[in-house]
Amino acid sequence: MGVHVNSDDLVVSGQDAVSTIKSSDWAERAFCNKCGSGLWYRVTEDPYANGVSIAVGLLDDTSDMKLVTEYYVDRKTCAYDFPPERQQLTEAEVIEMFAPPADQGDSSK
């Protein structure tokens, strides 16, 4: 999922950690070459080459955002059908489920 940003408004710090690949004849994808996180998708052909679709997970506050457009809906899996009755876990709940206890994660002790 992404949010459109005009290229002129995009400020990237840590440019040395950003890599891009041509993902189709008309677009490229950027990712962090340190951790592998997806950063953005950019159409490289006019008239759409003036913007990027930033991964929503990069944003600190998405509280005022809403889903407006879905692309390739004929190809999406059921994983992107968000039913109203679903399990929703907080950050703390996910960490409690998966992260090792603090004393087990530090091998220097």
N, C-alpha and C positions, 0 to 999 in steps of 0.2 A: 504494500500500500504506500502511496506517495502523495505528496502535495506539490503542486506546481509553483515554481519560483522563477522569476525572470533572471536570466543569466547575469545581467548587470547588477542585480541585487544580491547575488551569491558571493559570500566571502568565505574562503576556505583557508583554514590554518592547518599547518602540518602537511603541506602539499607533498612533501617527500614520501608520505605514507599512503598517498592516493595513486592507484593504478586504474587504467581504463582498458576495456576490451571492446572491440567492435562486435556487437551481438547480433546484428542483422545488416542488410544493405543500407538501412536508414537510421540506425541508432547505435549508441554505445552505452555501456554500463560502467560505473565507477565503484571501486571497493577499496577497503583499507587493506594494504598489503602486509600489515602487521598482524591483524586479528581476523581478517576475512569478511568483516561486516560489509553488507551492501550499503552504498552511500546514495547513489542516484542513477537515474536512467535519463538519457538525453537523446532526443531526436536530432539527427545531424543534417537533415534536409529541410530546406525552406518549404513552406513558410513557418514551420514549427521549431526551427533551430535556435530560437531566442530564449528558450527556457529549459529547465530541468525538472524532473520529478524526484524530489528529495524523499528518502525513506522516512516514513512517519516516526519510526523508532529512534531517529536521531534528535527529535524535538523534545525539549524539556516540558512544554505545556501544550497539550492538544485539547484542552477542555472546551474550547470554543469551536472546534472543528466538527464537521459532519460529512458523511459520505455523500458525494454528489453524483459521481459518475463511476460506473464499472465498465472495464474494457474486457473484451473476449469472454463475455458471459456464457457463450455457448461452449466454452472450453474449461470453465472453472470446475473444480471438484467440490464435493460437499463440505470440504474443510473450510470453504469461504461462505457457507450459509450460516449466518449467525442467528440462531434461534433465540427467542426472548428467554426461554427457560434453559439456562446453561450454567455450568460451574464456572465461577469467576474467582481466580486466586490473586491475592495481593502479592506484592514483592516479598514481603516478610514470610508469607505462607509458602511461596516457591522456594525461598532460601531454606526454610525449615525442612522442606521435603527432600531437597537434593544436596545441599551443601554439607560437607563433613563438619563435625563439631570443631570449634576453633582450636582446641588443643590437639586434634588429629591432623589438621591441615598444615601445621608448622613443624617441619622435620628438623629444625635447628635446635629443638629442645632436647 
